[in-house]
């Protein structure tokens, strides 16, 4: 399991604190912020993109990250493929909870989506990502994480070896412990991590 520091609210100068704390994997939500932070810290940190990615921003993101967590449209797959100089590793974003406020495809559409993406073979799906509802009791998020793991287990043998499908990016500051119990390979921590780092 890898801990990803979600640095949406960490400015460029403060990224040195992330590096000096021994964290190595960071996730950015905005393409422009990614560019600024990557230019200064790419020798010390590994960058993922975890926010909603617009097609027109793909040119900024592709050369600077090792994984994009938020692919959920065929138009984005096409755009990424067109910019590929080699394999581009991505996660399929799945809206397990079905909330209208969240991005992602519905679980029942995942297999068809991956089949439609097959011609764009520079884009390699290495797993799935989801965002659980914000709940008071983290246990209430467990069914979402269970469903994502089950979906990954269903898809993996069908799309191997082209798509490794080993990653599960799930769990944030309020529910990461439950996500880990359900098989998360990447947890995205922001507020909890930086509040603790600052003594909050």
Buried (B, 14 or more C-beta within 10 A) or exposed (E): EEBBBBBEEBEEEBBEEBBEEEBBBBBBBBBEBBBBBBEBBEEBBBBBBBBBBEBEBBEBBBEBBEBBBBBBBEEBBBBBBEBBEEEBBBBBBBBBBEEEEBBBBEBEBBBEBBEEBEEBEBBBBBBBBBBBBEEEEBEBBBEBBBBBBBBBEEBBEEBEEEBBBEBBBBBBBBBBEBBBEBBBBBBBBBBBBBEEBEEE
